[in-house]
Amino acid sequence: MAAIPSYRRKYLIAGGMTLALAAGGYGLASFLPPLGPIAGTIAPQLYVDSLPDAQIPLTGRYVLVDAASARLYMIEDGHVRDSMKVIVGKPETPTPALKSVINYETLNPYWHVTPDLAKTIVAPRVLKDGDAYLTMQGYEVVSGWGPDAHVVPPDSVDWKSVAAGQTQIYVRQQPGPANSLGHFKFDLPDGNGIYLHDTPKKELFAQDQRNLSHGCVRLEDAPRLARWLLGKDPPAAAAPEQNVLLPQPVPITISYLDSRSQTQLAALQ
């Protein structure tokens, strides 16, 4: 076999190394597809599918709430179109991970005070300050949560019994500037009492740690989410509890993403 001149050996070695690097890169991309979108080599949906429990669809609208970072993502056709800060549950009342769907948005919602808050907060304040506390907060006692519920006179309630946990009552807060749900509410049929809602306490979104609620998800900019879900401005609503049907149901996932998944989600913007 004839000897190969030194200058030709250099070219052959360089060419072999290039081919080896190319083959190695191809193999790495084959075994690690989540790296693809960073290099722009594969469809974004493969990157989306790597998010645990998210199951983000390739087409259509989708809402993802990452309770770990207290942030909501509006996703359309596999890409993040918008996002906002949210407030999620306290450590003792954490927001649960769940999958559901948003069918409609409620304008001017009532806030139905939970029985434990009626016992621990409302009843003691009524015993201290009288009916004036209910008027100041926009609270009214009702016969139930159904559409046929009627208002019950506060002086007919045994507030000591309510505070002692011996009697359960139904209290709702009327729509208005002080309403704890603000101007918008987004029910989740599979949420077991968990829903998304507006809030008048916007100053809380400036905090880095936003696990402050009793489990429901408070929205930094509820009107923005309402417009995105409807595809237009929501109608003006004068009556309480006006439900506006969405053009089509929008799936929603509430999850606790790890740092790797949060980085992957950021790449979809």
KEKE-3310 file (N, C-alpha, C; in steps of 0.2 Angstrom, whole numbers, plus 5000, padded with zeros to 4 digits):
npx = (5004:5003:5011:5003:5004:5009:5001:4989:4985:4981:4970:4961:4960:4954:4942:4936:4934:4924:4913:4911:4907:4896:4888:4887:4880:4868:4863:4862:4852:4842:4840:4837:4824:4818:4828:4827:4819:4826:4837:4830:4826:4816:4798:4788:4779:4784:4792:4783:4776:4784:4782:4777:4762:4755:4750:4748:4739:4741:4734:4722:4715:4722:4724:4736:4740:4754:4756:4767:4776:4767:4760:4750:4747:4743:4739:4741:4738:4750:4759:4765:4755:4752:4754:4752:4754:4748:4739:4740:4735:4738:4751:4744:4732:4733:4732:4725:4732:4725:4714:4703:4690:4686:4670:4662:4662:4659:4651:4651:4651:4643:4651:4652:4652:4662:4657:4666:4672:4661:4659:4671:4675:4664:4653:4658:4662:4649:4643:4651:4650:4637:4623:4629:4641:4639:4632:4642:4652:4645:4638:4625:4613:4607:4595:4600:4611:4606:4597:4585:4586:4582:4584:4588:4583:4595:4593:4586:4595:4604:4618:4627:4626:4630:4644:4649:4649:4638:4627:4624:4625:4621:4630:4633:4642:4638:4640:4652:4664:4671:4670:4676:4679:4680:4677:4676:4673:4679:4673:4676:4671:4676:4683:4681:4676:4686:4691:4695:4698:4694:4701:4701:4712:4725:4738:4744:4750:4763:4771:4784:4782:4768:4758:4744:4731:4715:4715:4708:4712:4718:4718:4730:4726:4711:4702:4709:4712:4698:4695:4703:4699:4686:4688:4685:4680:4672:4654:4645:4639:4625:4617:4619:4629:4630:4632:4643:4644:4658:4665:4670:4673:4687:4701:4709:4724:4730:4745:4760:4775:4792:4808:4815:4804:4798:4808:4807:4794:4795:4802:4792:4787)
npy = (4994:5011:5025:5038:5055:5068:5080:5076:5067:5075:5082:5071:5067:5078:5078:5066:5068:5079:5072:5062:5071:5076:5064:5061:5072:5070:5058:5062:5071:5062:5054:5063:5072:5083:5093:5098:5110:5120:5121:5122:5112:5102:5099:5111:5104:5092:5096:5102:5091:5086:5091:5088:5081:5091:5090:5098:5104:5103:5111:5125:5133:5135:5134:5135:5134:5137:5132:5132:5142:5152:5157:5161:5154:5158:5148:5145:5135:5128:5137:5150:5163:5173:5179:5179:5185:5175:5172:5159:5145:5145:5137:5129:5128:5122:5125:5113:5101:5099:5094:5102:5111:5126:5133:5145:5162:5172:5186:5200:5193:5184:5182:5168:5165:5154:5140:5139:5151:5159:5156:5158:5171:5180:5179:5181:5195:5201:5199:5207:5220:5221:5222:5232:5229:5219:5226:5236:5227:5222:5210:5198:5187:5172:5160:5149:5142:5141:5146:5151:5156:5166:5181:5182:5189:5197:5198:5187:5177:5166:5171:5168:5154:5151:5156:5147:5135:5128:5130:5132:5144:5153:5164:5178:5188:5204:5209:5222:5235:5231:5217:5201:5193:5201:5207:5196:5179:5162:5147:5130:5115:5103:5106:5104:5115:5124:5138:5151:5168:5186:5200:5213:5216:5221:5225:5214:5206:5211:5205:5193:5180:5171:5163:5164:5162:5154:5143:5144:5152:5168:5181:5192:5200:5199:5204:5204:5190:5186:5193:5186:5173:5174:5180:5193:5209:5207:5208:5222:5221:5222:5216:5204:5190:5186:5175:5171:5162:5154:5154:5141:5127:5128:5119:5117:5116:5114:5114:5109:5114:5108:5116:5113:5110:5123:5130:5124:5128:5142:5142:5141:5153)
npz = (5000:4995:5003:5011:5008:5019:5019:5014:5023:5034:5028:5027:5040:5046:5039:5043:5056:5055:5049:5060:5070:5065:5064:5077:5082:5075:5081:5094:5093:5089:5100:5110:5109:5115:5114:5102:5097:5102:5094:5083:5075:5075:5076:5086:5094:5099:5109:5117:5122:5131:5143:5159:5163:5156:5142:5131:5118:5100:5092:5093:5108:5124:5142:5154:5171:5181:5196:5204:5200:5201:5189:5175:5159:5142:5129:5112:5098:5101:5105:5117:5119:5128:5145:5163:5180:5194:5209:5220:5231:5249:5259:5268:5262:5248:5231:5221:5209:5193:5180:5168:5160:5153:5151:5150:5155:5170:5172:5184:5196:5211:5227:5235:5251:5260:5271:5282:5283:5285:5298:5305:5302:5297:5306:5319:5317:5315:5327:5334:5328:5323:5311:5303:5299:5289:5279:5276:5270:5259:5261:5261:5268:5263:5257:5251:5238:5226:5211:5214:5227:5241:5250:5267:5282:5292:5306:5309:5311:5321:5327:5336:5337:5324:5325:5334:5327:5326:5319:5301:5289:5274:5265:5254:5244:5237:5219:5215:5218:5230:5230:5232:5221:5211:5195:5186:5184:5182:5180:5184:5179:5184:5195:5208:5217:5215:5206:5194:5196:5196:5206:5218:5225:5219:5223:5228:5219:5217:5225:5227:5232:5230:5235:5242:5243:5247:5240:5227:5211:5209:5197:5189:5178:5174:5165:5153:5151:5149:5137:5128:5129:5124:5112:5109:5115:5131:5134:5141:5157:5168:5177:5191:5190:5176:5164:5151:5136:5130:5113:5110:5121:5132:5136:5152:5162:5179:5186:5194:5189:5186:5187:5175:5166:5166:5160:5147:5144:5143:5131:5121:5118)
capx = (5000:5007:5011:4999:5007:5007:4996:4983:4983:4978:4963:4957:4958:4949:4935:4933:4931:4918:4908:4910:4903:4889:4884:4885:4874:4861:4861:4860:4845:4837:4838:4835:4820:4816:4833:4826:4816:4831:4841:4825:4826:4810:4791:4787:4774:4788:4794:4777:4774:4789:4780:4774:4755:4752:4746:4746:4737:4745:4730:4717:4717:4723:4726:4740:4742:4759:4755:4774:4779:4761:4759:4746:4749:4738:4743:4736:4742:4756:4763:4762:4753:4752:4755:4751:4755:4742:4739:4738:4734:4743:4754:4739:4726:4736:4729:4726:4733:4719:4712:4696:4688:4682:4665:4659:4664:4654:4652:4648:4649:4643:4656:4648:4657:4663:4655:4671:4674:4655:4659:4676:4676:4658:4649:4661:4661:4642:4642:4655:4648:4630:4622:4632:4647:4636:4631:4649:4655:4641:4636:4618:4612:4602:4592:4604:4615:4602:4594:4578:4587:4580:4587:4586:4584:4601:4591:4583:4600:4607:4625:4631:4626:4635:4651:4650:4649:4632:4622:4627:4621:4623:4632:4636:4644:4635:4644:4654:4671:4674:4668:4682:4680:4681:4672:4675:4674:4679:4671:4679:4666:4679:4687:4679:4676:4692:4690:4699:4693:4697:4702:4702:4718:4730:4744:4747:4754:4770:4775:4787:4779:4761:4754:4741:4723:4712:4715:4707:4717:4717:4721:4732:4722:4706:4699:4713:4710:4691:4695:4707:4695:4680:4691:4683:4678:4666:4649:4644:4634:4623:4614:4624:4630:4629:4636:4644:4647:4664:4664:4671:4677:4695:4704:4714:4727:4733:4750:4766:4780:4798:4812:4816:4798:4797:4812:4804:4788:4797:4804:4786:4784)
capy = (5000:5017:5029:5044:5061:5071:5085:5073:5064:5080:5083:5065:5067:5083:5076:5061:5071:5082:5067:5060:5076:5076:5058:5061:5077:5067:5053:5065:5074:5057:5052:5069:5077:5090:5098:5100:5116:5125:5121:5124:5106:5098:5103:5113:5100:5087:5100:5103:5085:5084:5094:5083:5082:5096:5088:5104:5102:5106:5117:5127:5137:5130:5138:5132:5137:5134:5134:5132:5149:5157:5161:5158:5154:5157:5145:5144:5132:5126:5143:5154:5170:5178:5176:5184:5183:5173:5170:5152:5143:5145:5130:5125:5127:5123:5124:5107:5100:5096:5096:5103:5115:5133:5134:5151:5167:5175:5194:5203:5187:5184:5178:5163:5164:5147:5140:5140:5159:5162:5154:5161:5178:5184:5178:5185:5202:5203:5199:5213:5227:5221:5222:5237:5225:5216:5232:5238:5222:5220:5203:5196:5180:5169:5153:5143:5144:5140:5152:5153:5158:5172:5185:5181:5195:5195:5198:5181:5172:5165:5172:5165:5147:5151:5156:5141:5130:5123:5132:5134:5149:5154:5171:5179:5195:5206:5212:5228:5236:5227:5210:5197:5190:5206:5208:5190:5172:5157:5141:5124:5110:5097:5109:5103:5121:5128:5142:5157:5174:5193:5202:5220:5217:5221:5226:5207:5203:5214:5200:5187:5174:5173:5158:5168:5161:5148:5137:5147:5156:5175:5183:5198:5204:5195:5206:5201:5183:5186:5195:5181:5167:5176:5182:5199:5211:5204:5212:5225:5217:5226:5211:5200:5183:5185:5170:5172:5156:5154:5151:5134:5125:5129:5115:5120:5112:5117:5109:5111:5112:5109:5121:5111:5111:5130:5133:5122:5132:5148:5142:5141:5160)
capz = (5000:4995:5008:5010:5010:5026:5019:5012:5029:5037:5026:5028:5047:5047:5036:5047:5062:5054:5049:5066:5074:5062:5065:5084:5083:5073:5086:5100:5092:5089:5107:5115:5105:5118:5113:5095:5096:5104:5088:5077:5070:5075:5077:5093:5098:5103:5115:5122:5125:5136:5149:5163:5165:5153:5136:5127:5111:5094:5089:5098:5114:5130:5148:5159:5177:5184:5203:5207:5199:5201:5183:5170:5152:5137:5124:5106:5092:5103:5107:5122:5116:5133:5152:5168:5187:5198:5216:5222:5238:5254:5260:5272:5258:5242:5224:5218:5202:5190:5173:5167:5154:5154:5146:5150:5160:5173:5174:5190:5200:5218:5230:5240:5257:5262:5278:5287:5283:5288:5305:5308:5301:5297:5312:5325:5316:5316:5334:5337:5325:5321:5304:5299:5296:5283:5274:5274:5266:5254:5262:5262:5270:5258:5259:5248:5233:5220:5207:5218:5234:5243:5255:5274:5286:5297:5313:5310:5312:5328:5325:5341:5335:5318:5327:5338:5322:5327:5313:5295:5285:5267:5265:5248:5243:5231:5215:5217:5219:5235:5229:5232:5215:5206:5190:5182:5187:5177:5184:5182:5181:5187:5199:5216:5221:5213:5200:5192:5197:5197:5213:5219:5228:5214:5226:5230:5213:5217:5229:5224:5234:5229:5238:5247:5243:5250:5235:5221:5207:5207:5191:5188:5173:5172:5158:5147:5150:5147:5130:5125:5129:5120:5105:5108:5122:5134:5134:5147:5161:5173:5181:5194:5188:5169:5161:5144:5134:5125:5106:5111:5127:5132:5141:5157:5167:5184:5187:5198:5185:5189:5184:5168:5162:5166:5154:5141:5142:5140:5124:5117:5117)
cpx = (5004:5006:5007:5003:5004:5001:4989:4980:4979:4971:4959:4955:4953:4942:4932:4930:4925:4912:4906:4905:4896:4885:4882:4880:4868:4859:4859:4853:4840:4835:4835:4830:4819:4821:4831:4824:4821:4836:4837:4825:4820:4803:4791:4783:4778:4790:4789:4775:4778:4787:4776:4766:4751:4748:4744:4745:4741:4741:4725:4720:4718:4726:4730:4742:4748:4759:4762:4777:4773:4761:4754:4748:4743:4741:4738:4741:4749:4761:4760:4761:4753:4752:4753:4752:4748:4744:4736:4737:4740:4745:4748:4733:4729:4731:4730:4728:4727:4719:4705:4695:4684:4677:4662:4663:4659:4656:4648:4646:4647:4649:4652:4653:4657:4660:4660:4673:4667:4656:4665:4677:4669:4654:4652:4661:4654:4641:4646:4652:4641:4630:4626:4638:4645:4635:4637:4652:4651:4638:4628:4618:4606:4600:4596:4608:4612:4599:4588:4579:4584:4584:4584:4588:4590:4599:4588:4588:4603:4615:4629:4632:4631:4642:4653:4651:4643:4626:4626:4622:4625:4624:4635:4637:4642:4641:4646:4661:4674:4673:4675:4684:4681:4675:4671:4677:4674:4679:4675:4675:4669:4684:4686:4679:4681:4690:4695:4695:4698:4698:4703:4709:4724:4737:4748:4751:4761:4774:4778:4784:4771:4756:4750:4733:4721:4712:4713:4712:4715:4721:4723:4728:4717:4702:4703:4712:4703:4691:4698:4703:4689:4682:4688:4682:4672:4660:4648:4639:4632:4620:4620:4624:4628:4634:4637:4648:4653:4662:4665:4674:4684:4697:4709:4717:4730:4739:4756:4772:4787:4802:4814:4810:4796:4801:4809:4798:4790:4799:4798:4784:4787)
cpy = (5006:5021:5036:5050:5064:5076:5082:5069:5069:5082:5077:5065:5072:5081:5071:5064:5075:5077:5064:5064:5076:5070:5058:5066:5074:5062:5056:5068:5068:5054:5057:5074:5083:5095:5101:5107:5122:5126:5122:5118:5102:5102:5105:5108:5094:5090:5101:5096:5082:5087:5089:5085:5088:5094:5094:5102:5106:5112:5119:5131:5133:5135:5133:5136:5133:5136:5135:5139:5154:5161:5157:5159:5153:5155:5144:5141:5130:5131:5147:5161:5175:5175:5181:5181:5180:5172:5164:5151:5143:5138:5126:5124:5127:5122:5117:5106:5097:5098:5097:5107:5121:5133:5141:5156:5170:5182:5196:5197:5188:5180:5174:5162:5157:5146:5141:5147:5162:5161:5158:5168:5182:5184:5182:5193:5205:5203:5205:5220:5227:5221:5227:5234:5222:5221:5234:5234:5220:5213:5203:5189:5178:5162:5147:5146:5144:5147:5155:5155:5165:5175:5184:5187:5193:5194:5191:5175:5172:5165:5169:5157:5146:5151:5150:5135:5125:5125:5134:5138:5150:5162:5172:5187:5198:5209:5219:5229:5232:5220:5206:5194:5195:5206:5201:5184:5167:5150:5135:5118:5104:5100:5108:5110:5126:5132:5148:5163:5181:5194:5209:5221:5216:5221:5219:5204:5206:5209:5195:5180:5175:5167:5161:5167:5155:5142:5140:5151:5163:5177:5191:5203:5200:5198:5204:5194:5182:5188:5189:5175:5168:5177:5189:5202:5208:5210:5216:5222:5222:5222:5207:5193:5182:5180:5171:5166:5158:5151:5143:5132:5126:5125:5119:5115:5116:5112:5113:5109:5113:5114:5119:5112:5119:5133:5130:5126:5139:5148:5142:5148:5162)
cpz = (5000:5001:5006:5012:5016:5025:5017:5019:5034:5035:5027:5036:5049:5044:5040:5053:5061:5053:5055:5070:5071:5064:5073:5086:5081:5078:5092:5099:5092:5096:5112:5111:5108:5116:5106:5094:5097:5098:5082:5072:5070:5077:5084:5097:5102:5109:5120:5125:5130:5143:5153:5164:5161:5147:5132:5120:5106:5091:5094:5104:5120:5136:5152:5165:5180:5191:5206:5206:5199:5195:5179:5163:5147:5131:5118:5101:5094:5105:5112:5119:5122:5140:5157:5175:5190:5205:5217:5229:5242:5255:5264:5267:5250:5236:5222:5211:5199:5183:5172:5161:5156:5148:5145:5155:5163:5175:5180:5195:5208:5221:5235:5245:5259:5269:5283:5288:5287:5296:5308:5307:5301:5303:5318:5324:5317:5323:5337:5334:5322:5313:5300:5296:5289:5277:5271:5269:5260:5255:5263:5264:5266:5260:5256:5242:5226:5217:5211:5225:5235:5249:5262:5278:5291:5304:5314:5311:5319:5327:5330:5339:5329:5320:5331:5333:5323:5322:5307:5291:5278:5266:5258:5248:5237:5226:5217:5217:5224:5235:5228:5226:5209:5201:5185:5186:5182:5181:5180:5184:5185:5192:5207:5220:5219:5207:5199:5193:5197:5204:5213:5222:5224:5217:5227:5225:5213:5221:5225:5226:5234:5230:5244:5248:5247:5246:5228:5218:5206:5201:5191:5184:5170:5166:5152:5146:5147:5139:5126:5124:5124:5113:5104:5115:5125:5134:5141:5151:5167:5179:5184:5190:5181:5166:5153:5141:5129:5118:5106:5118:5127:5138:5146:5161:5172:5186:5192:5193:5188:5185:5176:5164:5161:5160:5148:5139:5140:5133:5119:5115:5110)
residu = (MET:ALA:ALA:ILE:PRO:SER:TYR:ARG:ARG:LYS:TYR:LEU:ILE:ALA:GLY:GLY:MET:THR:LEU:ALA:LEU:ALA:ALA:GLY:GLY:TYR:GLY:LEU:ALA:SER:PHE:LEU:PRO:PRO:LEU:GLY:PRO:ILE:ALA:GLY:THR:ILE:ALA:PRO:GLN:LEU:TYR:VAL:ASP:SER:LEU:PRO:ASP:ALA:GLN:ILE:PRO:LEU:THR:GLY:ARG:TYR:VAL:LEU:VAL:ASP:ALA:ALA:SER:ALA:ARG:LEU:TYR:MET:ILE:GLU:ASP:GLY:HIS:VAL:ARG:ASP:SER:MET:LYS:VAL:ILE:VAL:GLY:LYS:PRO:GLU:THR:PRO:THR:PRO:ALA:LEU:LYS:SER:VAL:ILE:ASN:TYR:GLU:THR:LEU:ASN:PRO:TYR:TRP:HIS:VAL:THR:PRO:ASP:LEU:ALA:LYS:THR:ILE:VAL:ALA:PRO:ARG:VAL:LEU:LYS:ASP:GLY:ASP:ALA:TYR:LEU:THR:MET:GLN:GLY:TYR:GLU:VAL:VAL:SER:GLY:TRP:GLY:PRO:ASP:ALA:HIS:VAL:VAL:PRO:PRO:ASP:SER:VAL:ASP:TRP:LYS:SER:VAL:ALA:ALA:GLY:GLN:THR:GLN:ILE:TYR:VAL:ARG:GLN:GLN:PRO:GLY:PRO:ALA:ASN:SER:LEU:GLY:HIS:PHE:LYS:PHE:ASP:LEU:PRO:ASP:GLY:ASN:GLY:ILE:TYR:LEU:HIS:ASP:THR:PRO:LYS:LYS:GLU:LEU:PHE:ALA:GLN:ASP:GLN:ARG:ASN:LEU:SER:HIS:GLY:CYS:VAL:ARG:LEU:GLU:ASP:ALA:PRO:ARG:LEU:ALA:ARG:TRP:LEU:LEU:GLY:LYS:ASP:PRO:PRO:ALA:ALA:ALA:ALA:PRO:GLU:GLN:ASN:VAL:LEU:LEU:PRO:GLN:PRO:VAL:PRO:ILE:THR:ILE:SER:TYR:LEU:ASP:SER:ARG:SER:GLN:THR:GLN:LEU:ALA:ALA:LEU:GLN)
# end
